[in-house]
Amino acid sequence: MRKLAALAAVVVVALGGGLTALNASAEEIQAEACARPSGETPQVQVTEVSVGVPVIGYGREGDTEALPMAIAATPDGGSWLAWLGTDSKVYLGRLGCDDQLTGTPTSYEGIDLQDVQADADGGVLLLTRRGDCGEGPLCGGSSSPCNTMHMIRFDNTGAQVWDRQVTNLSATVGGYDNGARFIWWYQHHGRLAYDGSNYAAYFGVAITVQNGSCVDIHEGDRMQVVDAAGNLLRGHDSFEVGCSHAWTSRIVWDPRTGHFVMVCATDNNCRIAQPNPYRTVAAGTCDGTLFGGDLVLASTAGYWTAWSQGGQVRLEHFTTGASDTTVRTGAASAHPHLVAYGQRMLLTWESGSGMAAQVYDAGTGAPVGAQFSIAARDHAYQAFKPYPDGSAAYPAAGSTSTSIKIARVLPLNG
Protein backbone atom coordinates (compact mmCIF):
# COMPACT_ATOMS: atom_id res chain seq x y z
CA MET A 1 0.00 0.00 0.00
CA ARG A 2 1.37 3.44 -0.88
CA LYS A 3 1.76 5.71 2.14
CA LEU A 4 -0.38 8.86 1.83
CA ALA A 5 0.88 12.31 2.71
CA ALA A 6 -0.65 13.92 5.76
CA LEU A 7 -1.05 17.34 4.15
CA ALA A 8 -3.89 18.35 1.84
CA ALA A 9 -2.87 18.12 -1.82
CA VAL A 10 -4.21 18.14 -5.34
CA VAL A 11 -4.46 14.50 -6.30
CA VAL A 12 -5.76 12.35 -9.10
CA VAL A 13 -7.69 9.28 -8.07
CA ALA A 14 -9.51 6.58 -9.98
CA LEU A 15 -13.20 6.57 -9.18
CA GLY A 16 -15.57 4.22 -10.97
CA GLY A 17 -13.13 3.68 -13.83
CA GLY A 18 -12.63 7.40 -14.52
CA LEU A 19 -10.00 9.87 -13.38
CA THR A 20 -11.08 12.82 -11.24
CA ALA A 21 -8.83 15.60 -9.98
CA LEU A 22 -9.74 17.03 -6.59
CA ASN A 23 -8.38 18.81 -3.55
CA ALA A 24 -8.47 16.34 -0.65
CA SER A 25 -6.91 15.63 2.70
CA ALA A 26 -5.21 12.30 3.37
CA GLU A 27 -8.18 11.24 5.51
CA GLU A 28 -10.62 12.02 2.69
CA ILE A 29 -8.48 10.12 0.18
CA GLN A 30 -8.31 7.10 2.47
CA ALA A 31 -12.06 7.08 3.04
CA GLU A 32 -12.71 7.29 -0.72
CA ALA A 33 -10.59 4.21 -1.40
CA CYS A 34 -13.42 2.05 0.00
CA ALA A 35 -16.27 4.57 -0.23
CA ARG A 36 -19.18 2.34 0.68
CA PRO A 37 -22.73 3.60 -0.02
CA SER A 38 -24.41 5.51 2.79
CA GLY A 39 -28.11 5.75 3.52
CA GLU A 40 -30.75 7.37 5.67
CA THR A 41 -31.02 4.21 7.77
CA PRO A 42 -28.39 1.59 8.66
CA GLN A 43 -28.01 -1.17 6.07
CA VAL A 44 -26.26 -4.44 6.91
CA GLN A 45 -24.04 -6.38 4.53
CA VAL A 46 -22.86 -9.88 5.52
CA THR A 47 -20.04 -11.43 3.49
CA GLU A 48 -18.87 -15.04 3.79
CA VAL A 49 -15.07 -15.36 3.59
CA SER A 50 -13.47 -18.75 2.90
CA VAL A 51 -10.19 -18.82 4.86
CA GLY A 52 -9.12 -22.33 3.86
CA VAL A 53 -8.18 -23.63 7.33
CA PRO A 54 -10.33 -24.70 10.30
CA VAL A 55 -11.16 -21.86 12.73
CA ILE A 56 -11.75 -22.63 16.39
CA GLY A 57 -15.39 -22.63 17.45
CA TYR A 58 -17.07 -20.25 19.87
CA GLY A 59 -17.08 -22.79 22.70
CA ARG A 60 -18.45 -21.36 25.94
CA GLU A 61 -17.43 -17.78 24.99
CA GLY A 62 -15.91 -17.12 28.40
CA ASP A 63 -13.08 -14.70 29.14
CA THR A 64 -11.01 -17.80 29.99
CA GLU A 65 -11.67 -19.32 26.54
CA ALA A 66 -9.70 -18.67 23.35
CA LEU A 67 -10.91 -15.84 21.12
CA PRO A 68 -11.72 -17.02 17.57
CA MET A 69 -11.27 -13.88 15.44
CA ALA A 70 -10.65 -10.13 15.25
CA ILE A 71 -10.72 -7.44 12.55
CA ALA A 72 -9.05 -4.07 12.00
CA ALA A 73 -9.68 -1.25 9.54
CA THR A 74 -6.82 -0.12 7.31
CA PRO A 75 -6.49 3.60 6.48
CA ASP A 76 -7.70 2.95 2.91
CA GLY A 77 -10.90 1.30 4.20
CA GLY A 78 -9.89 -2.32 3.72
CA SER A 79 -9.25 -4.73 6.59
CA TRP A 80 -6.85 -7.08 8.29
CA LEU A 81 -8.66 -10.20 9.47
CA ALA A 82 -7.07 -12.38 12.17
CA TRP A 83 -8.31 -15.76 13.31
CA LEU A 84 -7.20 -18.61 15.55
CA GLY A 85 -6.82 -21.94 13.83
CA THR A 86 -7.27 -25.34 15.41
CA ASP A 87 -3.52 -25.91 14.91
CA SER A 88 -2.23 -23.41 17.55
CA LYS A 89 -1.58 -20.77 14.90
CA VAL A 90 -2.95 -17.26 14.52
CA TYR A 91 -3.70 -16.47 10.88
CA LEU A 92 -3.67 -13.02 9.30
CA GLY A 93 -5.23 -12.07 5.97
CA ARG A 94 -5.93 -8.87 4.06
CA LEU A 95 -9.49 -8.05 2.99
CA GLY A 96 -10.38 -5.75 0.11
CA CYS A 97 -13.24 -3.28 -0.08
CA ASP A 98 -15.58 -6.20 -0.82
CA ASP A 99 -14.56 -7.90 2.47
CA GLN A 100 -12.98 -10.81 0.60
CA LEU A 101 -9.42 -12.10 1.01
CA THR A 102 -6.73 -10.65 -1.22
CA GLY A 103 -3.44 -12.51 -1.43
CA THR A 104 -2.34 -15.39 0.77
CA PRO A 105 -2.79 -15.27 4.58
CA THR A 106 0.26 -15.56 6.83
CA SER A 107 0.39 -17.38 10.15
CA TYR A 108 2.06 -16.95 13.53
CA GLU A 109 2.62 -19.26 16.48
CA GLY A 110 -0.13 -18.54 19.01
CA ILE A 111 -2.49 -20.40 21.32
CA ASP A 112 -4.89 -17.46 21.73
CA LEU A 113 -5.78 -14.36 19.73
CA GLN A 114 -6.54 -11.09 21.48
CA ASP A 115 -6.78 -8.23 18.96
CA VAL A 116 -5.48 -6.69 15.75
CA GLN A 117 -5.03 -3.02 14.82
CA ALA A 118 -3.74 -1.45 11.61
CA ASP A 119 -1.98 1.61 10.24
CA ALA A 120 -0.63 2.72 6.85
CA ASP A 121 2.46 0.51 7.10
CA GLY A 122 0.81 -2.71 8.37
CA GLY A 123 -0.33 -3.24 11.92
CA VAL A 124 0.02 -5.14 15.18
CA LEU A 125 -1.36 -8.46 16.43
CA LEU A 126 -1.86 -9.13 20.14
CA LEU A 127 -1.60 -12.86 20.84
CA THR A 128 -0.68 -15.41 23.51
CA ARG A 129 2.06 -18.03 23.39
CA ARG A 130 3.07 -20.89 25.68
CA GLY A 131 5.38 -20.02 28.58
CA ASP A 132 7.02 -21.73 31.52
CA CYS A 133 5.79 -21.75 35.13
CA GLY A 134 9.13 -22.76 36.62
CA GLU A 135 9.49 -24.55 39.92
CA GLY A 136 7.34 -22.61 42.39
CA PRO A 137 6.27 -23.76 44.83
CA LEU A 138 2.70 -22.50 44.99
CA CYS A 139 1.23 -21.88 48.42
CA GLY A 140 -1.81 -23.84 47.32
CA GLY A 141 -4.10 -24.59 44.41
CA SER A 142 -3.17 -24.53 40.75
CA SER A 143 -2.67 -21.59 38.43
CA SER A 144 -1.12 -23.18 35.35
CA PRO A 145 -0.57 -22.56 32.50
CA CYS A 146 2.02 -19.74 32.58
CA ASN A 147 1.87 -18.15 29.13
CA THR A 148 3.20 -14.97 27.54
CA MET A 149 1.51 -12.06 25.74
CA HIS A 150 3.09 -10.67 22.57
CA MET A 151 2.67 -7.73 20.25
CA ILE A 152 3.63 -8.78 16.70
CA ARG A 153 4.35 -5.97 14.27
CA PHE A 154 3.63 -6.89 10.62
CA ASP A 155 4.08 -5.03 7.34
CA ASN A 156 1.65 -4.63 4.46
CA THR A 157 2.45 -8.12 3.19
CA GLY A 158 1.59 -9.62 6.59
CA ALA A 159 5.24 -10.46 7.30
CA GLN A 160 6.66 -10.02 10.81
CA VAL A 161 8.71 -6.89 11.50
CA TRP A 162 9.25 -7.42 15.23
CA ASP A 163 7.97 -9.39 18.22
CA ARG A 164 7.72 -7.78 21.67
CA GLN A 165 6.64 -9.70 24.77
CA VAL A 166 4.53 -7.46 27.02
CA THR A 167 4.49 -9.87 29.96
CA ASN A 168 7.85 -10.45 31.70
CA LEU A 169 8.71 -14.16 31.57
CA SER A 170 12.22 -15.02 30.40
CA ALA A 171 14.90 -17.67 30.62
CA THR A 172 15.49 -16.60 34.22
CA VAL A 173 11.93 -15.58 35.27
CA GLY A 174 9.23 -18.25 35.35
CA GLY A 175 5.59 -17.76 36.14
CA TYR A 176 6.08 -19.01 39.71
CA ASP A 177 8.87 -16.53 40.48
CA ASN A 178 8.12 -13.52 42.67
CA GLY A 179 7.29 -10.49 40.50
CA ALA A 180 6.33 -12.51 37.42
CA ARG A 181 3.60 -11.17 35.15
CA PHE A 182 2.13 -13.83 32.90
CA ILE A 183 -1.02 -15.07 31.16
CA TRP A 184 -2.96 -17.89 32.77
CA TRP A 185 -6.36 -19.54 32.37
CA TYR A 186 -8.19 -16.82 34.32
CA GLN A 187 -9.48 -13.48 32.84
CA HIS A 188 -6.76 -12.68 30.34
CA HIS A 189 -8.17 -11.10 27.17
CA GLY A 190 -6.83 -7.78 25.91
CA ARG A 191 -7.20 -4.95 23.40
CA LEU A 192 -4.90 -2.67 21.38
CA ALA A 193 -4.91 1.08 20.74
CA TYR A 194 -2.71 3.27 18.49
CA ASP A 195 -1.66 6.89 19.03
CA GLY A 196 -0.24 7.44 15.55
CA SER A 197 3.27 6.36 16.57
CA ASN A 198 3.02 3.81 19.40
CA TYR A 199 0.79 0.84 20.16
CA ALA A 200 -0.68 0.16 23.61
CA ALA A 201 -1.78 -3.28 24.84
CA TYR A 202 -4.20 -3.48 27.79
CA PHE A 203 -4.94 -6.98 29.06
CA GLY A 204 -5.66 -9.22 32.03
CA VAL A 205 -2.53 -10.55 33.73
CA ALA A 206 -1.49 -13.00 36.47
CA ILE A 207 0.56 -11.50 39.33
CA THR A 208 3.01 -13.62 41.33
CA VAL A 209 3.66 -12.55 44.93
CA GLN A 210 6.03 -14.13 47.45
CA ASN A 211 4.31 -15.46 50.57
CA GLY A 212 6.94 -16.87 52.89
CA SER A 213 8.53 -19.94 51.33
CA CYS A 214 5.91 -20.18 48.55
CA VAL A 215 4.12 -17.90 46.08
CA ASP A 216 0.51 -16.83 45.59
CA ILE A 217 -0.97 -15.99 42.19
CA HIS A 218 -3.31 -13.01 41.92
CA GLU A 219 -5.04 -11.44 38.91
CA GLY A 220 -5.29 -7.90 37.64
CA ASP A 221 -4.62 -5.96 34.47
CA ARG A 222 -1.57 -4.52 32.76
CA MET A 223 -0.98 -1.81 30.15
CA GLN A 224 2.23 -1.63 28.12
CA VAL A 225 3.23 0.72 25.28
CA VAL A 226 5.62 -0.19 22.45
CA ASP A 227 7.18 2.21 19.94
CA ALA A 228 7.52 1.83 16.18
CA ALA A 229 10.80 -0.05 16.58
CA GLY A 230 9.37 -2.56 19.06
CA ASN A 231 10.83 -1.01 22.21
CA LEU A 232 8.90 -0.95 25.48
CA LEU A 233 8.27 2.63 26.63
CA ARG A 234 7.92 4.08 30.09
CA GLY A 235 5.10 6.51 30.79
CA HIS A 236 2.49 6.97 28.05
CA ASP A 237 -0.19 6.00 30.65
CA SER A 238 1.32 2.49 31.01
CA PHE A 239 1.39 0.55 34.29
CA GLU A 240 2.39 -2.77 35.80
CA VAL A 241 -0.96 -3.47 37.47
CA GLY A 242 -4.12 -1.36 37.52
CA CYS A 243 -7.50 -2.92 38.36
CA SER A 244 -7.62 -6.13 40.45
CA HIS A 245 -9.39 -8.46 40.12
CA ALA A 246 -10.29 -7.28 36.64
CA TRP A 247 -11.94 -8.32 33.40
CA THR A 248 -13.07 -6.76 30.10
CA SER A 249 -10.01 -4.53 29.66
CA ARG A 250 -10.93 -1.73 27.22
CA ILE A 251 -8.74 1.04 25.81
CA VAL A 252 -8.97 3.97 23.39
CA TRP A 253 -6.54 6.68 22.28
CA ASP A 254 -7.84 10.23 22.73
CA PRO A 255 -6.03 12.66 20.38
CA ARG A 256 -7.84 15.57 22.07
CA THR A 257 -6.06 15.01 25.38
CA GLY A 258 -3.00 13.08 24.17
CA HIS A 259 -3.73 10.13 26.47
CA PHE A 260 -4.67 6.48 26.33
CA VAL A 261 -7.92 6.01 28.27
CA MET A 262 -8.97 2.70 29.85
CA VAL A 263 -11.87 1.13 31.72
CA CYS A 264 -12.22 -2.25 33.41
CA ALA A 265 -14.82 -4.25 35.25
CA THR A 266 -13.53 -5.10 38.73
CA ASP A 267 -14.62 -6.79 41.94
CA ASN A 268 -12.79 -4.03 43.84
CA ASN A 269 -15.99 -2.39 45.11
CA CYS A 270 -17.78 -4.12 42.21
CA ARG A 271 -17.79 -1.41 39.54
CA ILE A 272 -16.84 -0.20 36.10
CA ALA A 273 -13.68 1.78 36.79
CA GLN A 274 -10.74 3.64 35.35
CA PRO A 275 -7.43 2.09 36.44
CA ASN A 276 -4.24 3.53 37.89
CA PRO A 277 -5.49 5.16 40.03
CA TYR A 278 -8.94 3.67 40.60
CA ARG A 279 -11.79 6.01 39.70
CA THR A 280 -15.36 4.74 39.70
CA VAL A 281 -17.26 5.24 36.44
CA ALA A 282 -20.39 3.30 37.41
CA ALA A 283 -21.27 1.40 40.58
CA GLY A 284 -22.23 -2.23 40.12
CA THR A 285 -22.84 -5.39 42.12
CA CYS A 286 -20.71 -8.52 42.46
CA ASP A 287 -23.47 -10.96 41.58
CA GLY A 288 -21.72 -12.60 38.63
CA THR A 289 -23.45 -10.42 36.01
CA LEU A 290 -21.15 -7.37 35.94
CA PHE A 291 -19.70 -7.01 32.42
CA GLY A 292 -17.89 -4.17 30.70
CA GLY A 293 -18.64 -3.56 27.04
CA ASP A 294 -16.56 -1.28 24.84
CA LEU A 295 -15.17 2.25 25.10
CA VAL A 296 -15.45 5.04 22.48
CA LEU A 297 -14.80 8.78 22.25
CA ALA A 298 -17.80 11.04 22.76
CA SER A 299 -18.36 13.63 20.01
CA THR A 300 -17.96 16.28 22.71
CA ALA A 301 -15.51 15.97 25.62
CA GLY A 302 -15.21 12.61 27.35
CA TYR A 303 -16.12 9.02 26.56
CA TRP A 304 -18.97 6.54 26.36
CA THR A 305 -18.74 3.01 27.70
CA ALA A 306 -21.32 0.24 27.48
CA TRP A 307 -21.80 -2.19 30.35
CA SER A 308 -24.32 -4.68 31.66
CA GLN A 309 -25.61 -5.64 35.10
CA GLY A 310 -28.34 -8.20 35.66
CA GLY A 311 -28.71 -8.58 31.90
CA GLN A 312 -29.62 -4.89 31.40
CA VAL A 313 -27.41 -2.74 29.17
CA ARG A 314 -26.44 0.82 30.09
CA LEU A 315 -24.37 3.53 28.43
CA GLU A 316 -22.29 5.80 30.65
CA HIS A 317 -20.70 9.12 29.69
CA PHE A 318 -17.67 10.22 31.71
CA THR A 319 -14.51 12.31 31.46
CA THR A 320 -12.35 11.40 34.47
CA GLY A 321 -14.12 9.21 36.97
CA ALA A 322 -17.81 9.20 37.77
CA SER A 323 -20.36 9.06 34.98
CA ASP A 324 -22.32 12.27 34.40
CA THR A 325 -24.91 10.68 32.09
CA THR A 326 -26.53 7.24 32.25
CA VAL A 327 -28.60 5.87 29.36
CA ARG A 328 -30.73 2.84 30.20
CA THR A 329 -30.99 1.37 26.74
CA GLY A 330 -33.73 -1.20 27.31
CA ALA A 331 -31.50 -3.85 25.71
CA ALA A 332 -31.61 -7.17 27.57
CA SER A 333 -28.13 -8.67 27.23
CA ALA A 334 -25.19 -9.81 29.31
CA HIS A 335 -22.55 -8.75 26.77
CA PRO A 336 -23.02 -5.47 24.86
CA HIS A 337 -20.69 -4.13 22.16
CA LEU A 338 -20.13 -0.44 21.38
CA VAL A 339 -18.27 1.11 18.43
CA ALA A 340 -17.78 4.53 16.86
CA TYR A 341 -20.09 4.76 13.83
CA GLY A 342 -19.25 7.82 11.79
CA GLN A 343 -20.31 10.80 13.92
CA ARG A 344 -22.49 8.51 16.02
CA MET A 345 -22.02 5.24 17.92
CA LEU A 346 -23.46 1.79 17.42
CA LEU A 347 -24.59 -0.51 20.23
CA THR A 348 -25.09 -4.21 19.45
CA TRP A 349 -26.02 -7.26 21.49
CA GLU A 350 -27.00 -10.91 21.10
CA SER A 351 -30.56 -11.52 19.93
CA GLY A 352 -31.60 -15.08 19.12
CA SER A 353 -29.19 -16.56 16.56
CA GLY A 354 -28.01 -13.10 15.48
CA MET A 355 -27.63 -9.60 16.89
CA ALA A 356 -29.78 -6.57 17.52
CA ALA A 357 -28.43 -3.06 17.05
CA GLN A 358 -29.26 0.56 17.81
CA VAL A 359 -27.54 3.79 16.77
CA TYR A 360 -26.99 6.49 19.41
CA ASP A 361 -25.92 10.11 19.29
CA ALA A 362 -22.28 10.25 20.43
CA GLY A 363 -22.86 13.57 22.17
CA THR A 364 -26.18 13.26 23.98
CA GLY A 365 -26.60 9.48 24.09
CA ALA A 366 -30.05 9.79 22.50
CA PRO A 367 -31.18 6.91 20.24
CA VAL A 368 -31.09 7.61 16.50
CA GLY A 369 -33.68 5.86 14.36
CA ALA A 370 -35.08 2.40 14.97
CA GLN A 371 -33.52 -0.79 16.27
CA PHE A 372 -32.41 -3.22 13.54
CA SER A 373 -31.04 -6.76 13.16
CA ILE A 374 -27.69 -8.18 12.07
CA ALA A 375 -27.70 -11.72 10.66
CA ALA A 376 -24.42 -12.83 12.24
CA ARG A 377 -23.74 -14.80 15.39
CA ASP A 378 -22.68 -12.81 18.45
CA HIS A 379 -19.60 -13.58 20.52
CA ALA A 380 -19.39 -12.13 24.03
CA TYR A 381 -15.74 -11.02 23.72
CA GLN A 382 -15.27 -10.05 20.08
CA ALA A 383 -15.47 -6.45 18.88
CA PHE A 384 -16.88 -4.30 16.11
CA LYS A 385 -14.30 -1.94 14.60
CA PRO A 386 -14.86 1.53 13.06
CA TYR A 387 -13.88 2.37 9.46
CA PRO A 388 -12.82 5.65 7.81
CA ASP A 389 -15.91 5.69 5.56
CA GLY A 390 -18.22 5.67 8.60
CA SER A 391 -19.10 1.95 8.48
CA ALA A 392 -18.41 -0.61 11.22
CA ALA A 393 -17.50 -4.29 10.81
CA TYR A 394 -17.55 -7.41 12.94
CA PRO A 395 -16.04 -10.91 12.31
CA ALA A 396 -18.44 -13.75 13.11
CA ALA A 397 -18.60 -17.53 12.83
CA GLY A 398 -19.04 -18.69 9.26
CA SER A 399 -21.43 -21.28 7.91
CA THR A 400 -18.56 -23.82 7.78
CA SER A 401 -15.54 -24.51 9.99
CA THR A 402 -13.27 -22.93 7.36
CA SER A 403 -15.17 -19.69 6.80
CA ILE A 404 -15.80 -16.41 8.62
CA LYS A 405 -18.65 -13.96 8.12
CA ILE A 406 -17.93 -10.24 8.00
CA ALA A 407 -20.97 -8.31 9.20
CA ARG A 408 -20.72 -4.70 8.04
CA VAL A 409 -23.11 -1.93 8.99
CA LEU A 410 -22.89 0.55 6.12
CA PRO A 411 -22.53 4.29 6.80
CA LEU A 412 -25.32 6.71 7.57
CA ASN A 413 -25.72 9.98 5.68
CA GLY A 414 -24.37 13.02 7.44
N, C-alpha and C positions, 0 to 999 in steps of 0.2 A: 504494500500500500504506500502511495506517495505521501510524504508528510506535508500537511498544509500549513501555510504561513499564518501567523496569528493576527497580522494586520489586515485591514480591509484592502482589497485590490480589485482592479478590473480583470476579470477572468473570462475564459471561454469554456463553457461546459456543454456536454452532450446531453440533451433532454429530448426524449422521445424520438431519437434518430436524427434530430436537427441540431445545429449549433447556434447557441444564443449567447451573446455578450451581455454581461451585467456587472454592476458594482455589487459586491457581496463580502460579508465578513466570513472568516473561516468557519464559524459556527453555522452560518446560513448555507455555506457550500456543503458542509458535512451533512446537514439535515436533508439537503436536496438529493444527495447521493442515493438515499432510499426514501424518497418522498412518498410515503404511503397516503392513500386517499383519506381525507377527513370528512366528518359528517356532523349533523346536528345532534345525533344521538350515538352512543358507543356501538360500534359494530365489532363482532368477534370473528377472527379468522383462525382456524385450527389446521395446522399442517403436520402431516405424518412424515417423520424423517427416519429412513432406514439407516442404522449405524453399523450394521454388519457383524456385531459381536453381542453376546448376551449381556444385558444390563441387570444389575441386581434389582430385586423386587422391593416393594414398599415395606414389606414386613409389618412390624407393629408400629412403625412411624414414631418411635420414642426418641428422645434426645440422646439415649444411649445406643441407638441403632445407627447403622451406616446410612449416609445420605446418598440417594441414587444419582441426582443430577443437579446442575446449576447452569445459569446462562448469564452472559454479559453483553452489553451493547458496545459496539465499536464506534469511534467517532463518525464514521461514514454511514452509520445506520444499520450495518450488518451485525453479526453476532459471533461470539465464541461460545460453543456449547461443550460443557464438560460432563462426563458421566463415569460412574464406577462400574467396572465390569465384574463379572463373577470370577475373574482370574487374578484378583488382587492388583489390578492396574486401573489407573485413572486415565481416561481417554479424553482427548481434546480435539475438536473439529471446528472448522470455520463455516458459518452459514452466510449465504448471500441474502439479498433483499427479499427473496422469495422464501426464506427460512428453510432452504435445502442446503445440504452439505456441498461445499466446493473444495476440491482437492482431497487429499488423503489424511485422515486423522492421525495424530501422534499419540503416544501413550507414555505414562510415567508410573514408576513403582508407587503404590499407595493402597492402603487398606481401608481408607475412608476419604471421602471428598467433603470439603467444607464450603468453598466458594470459588468464584472466578470473577475477576474484574479486568477491564481492558483500557488501553490508551492507543495513541496513534502508532506506537512502535511495537505493539504486541499486548502483553498483559501479564497478570500474575494469577497463579493457582494457589489455593490454600488447601493442603491435604495432610493426611496422617500416615506415618510409616511405623513399622515395628521398632521398638526399642528394647532396652535391657533393664530389668528391675535390680539387678545386683544381688547382694547377699542378705541385706536386711540386718537384724531381724525385725519383723513387724511386732508391735506390742500386742496385736490380736487381730483376728479377722483376715480378710484377703482383699487386696486392692489391685491385683494384676488384671490386665497387662500394663506394662510401662512403655508407652509409645511416645513418638515425637511428632511435633507439628512443624510443617515446612511451608515456606513461601517459595514457589518456583516461578522465576521470571522466564517468559518465553517471547520469542520474536514473532514477526508476522507470518512466518512459515509454521509456527507451532513448536520450533526447536528451543531447547533449554538454553538460557543465557547464564543464569546462576541459580543456586539453591541455597537458601538461608534457613537454618533451623531457628524457630522462635520459642521453643522450649529450651532447656539447658542441659540435657543429657549429653554425655561424652564418653570417651574411653575411660575416663577417671571418675565420672559422676554417673551412678546408676539411679534408678527411680527410688530405691530404698536408702539413699544417702541423704543426710540432713541438708536441707536447702534445695533439693531437687524440685524442678517444675516439669511435669510430664503430662501425657494424655493417657487417661485410663478409661474404664468402661462407663464411668459415671459422667453425667452432664458435661459434654466436651465440644459441642459444635461451635463454629465461629463464623465471622464475617470479615470482609475486606472493605477498605475505603481508600480513596486516592486523592491527594491534595494538589495534583498537577506535577509533582516531582517525586514524592515519596508515597509508599503504600503502608497502611496500618492494618494489622491483624488483631482482632479482638475475639477472644475465645475462652471457653471453660478450661480450667487447668487443675491438675492435682498438685497438692502442696505437701511436701515431706518435712516433718518437724521432729527433732530429737526429743525423746521422752525417757530420760534415764538411759538404760542400756539398750533400748529399742526405739523404733520410730513409729509415729502415727501419721496417717495420710488424711489430709483434709481436702476440701474442694472450694475453689473460688473462680475468679476470672483473671485474665492477663491481657494487656495490650502492649504490642511491640510495633515499632516503626522501622522500616528499612528503606534506605535511599536507592537511587537509580543504579548504583554499582553493587547493591546487595549487602551493604554494611548496616549493622544495627545502629540506630541513633538513640542518643539520650534526649530527654525532653520530648517535645512534640506531643504532649499529653499522654505519653506512655507511662506504664506502671507495672510493677511486679505482680501485685495482687490488688484487686479493687473490691468488688462485691464478694461476699461469702456467707453462706453457700449461694451459688448463683446459677442461673440458666437463662436461655434466650438472650445471649449477648448480641447487642445491636449497635451499629456505629454508622455515622455519616460525617462527611467533611463539610464544614460551613465556611465558604469563601468570604462571607460577610464579616466574620469575626476572626478568621484565620486559625480556627481550632477544629480538632476532631471532637465530636460530641457522641456520648455513649449512654445507653440505658441498659439495665438488667432487670430481671425478676429475681428476688432474693428472699430467703426466709429470715434474714436479719430484719426484724420488725414486719416481715411479711408485706412486701411492697414492690412497686415499680420504682426504681431508683436510678440516680446518676452515681457512678462510682468515683472514688478517689478525689475528694472525700465524698462520703455518703450524703446525698441530698434526696429527700423523698419527692417523687413526682406524683404518685398516687398511692394511697393506702389500700392494702388488700388484706386478705385473710389466708392463713396457712391451712387450707382445707383440702389441698391436693388439686385445686382447680385454677391456681394463679398462673397465668401464662402471658408473657410479653410478646407482642406482635412485632411490627417493624417501625422504623424511625425515619421520618422525612423532614425536610426543611419546610417551614411555613412560608407563605408568600409574603408575609410581613415578618417582623422579628420573631425569632423563636422556632419551635419545632412541634410536630405532631407525632404522637406515638399511639399505636393501637394495642390494646391489651384485653384480656378476658378474665372474668371471675365468675364462678358458678355458671359457666356457659353463656354469659351475656357479654357482648362486645362493647367496649367504650373507646372513644378517642379522647386523648388529653393533649391540650396545648400548654407548653411551658417554655421558659427561657433558661433560667438557672434554678433548679429546684422545683418547688410545688407548682402543680398545674393551676392555671388561672381560668381554664375553660374545659368543661367536661361535656362530651357529646355522647348521650346514650343512644346508640345506633338502632336498637331494636333487633339486631342480628343475634341469633341464637347459635353460638359456636364456641368451641374450646380453643380454636387456633386461628385467629384472624391474620390476614396479610395486608400490608399497606405499602403503596408505592406512589412516587411522584408521577403525575399523569398530565403532561403539558403544564399549564398554569394551575392545575387542580390536583387532586389526589384520588386514588382508587383504592377502595377497601374491598377485599374478597374473602370468602369463607366457604367451607364445605357445605354442600347442599345436595343430598342424595348421592348419586354417582358422579356428580359434577361440582360446580361452584356457583355461588351467587355473588353478585357484585353491585356496588353502589359508588357513584362518583360524589365527592365532597369538595366544597370550596376550600382551598388551602389557606385562606385567610380567616374566614369566619367559622369554618367547620359545618356550614349548612349543606344539606344534601342538594345535589344538582341532578335534575331529571329523575327517571324512574329506575328501580332496581332491575337488573337483567341477569341472564344466565351465561355461563361459560361451560361448554361441553368438553371438559377435561377433568381428570381426576385430581383431587386435592391431596397435597401432602403437608402434614403439620409443620415441617421444618424447612421446606423449600421456599424460594422467594421469587416474586415478580421483580423485574428490572425495568427502569425507565430508559427511553430511547430519545435521540435528539430530534426526531420528527414529532414527538408528542405521544407516541404509542407506548405500550407496556407489554412485556412478554414474559411467559412462564413456561418452564419445561415440565412436562407431565408424562406419566406412564403411557407407552404406546400400546397399540392393539396386539403386538407380538412382543416376545422377549428381546428382540433385536431392533426395536424401533422406539422412538420417543416422539411425543406430540408437542409441538410448539403452539401454545395458546396465546394469540396476540390480540389485544384490544386496540383497535385502530384509533387514530387521533380524533379529538373533537375540534370543531371549528372554533376559532378565537383563542 
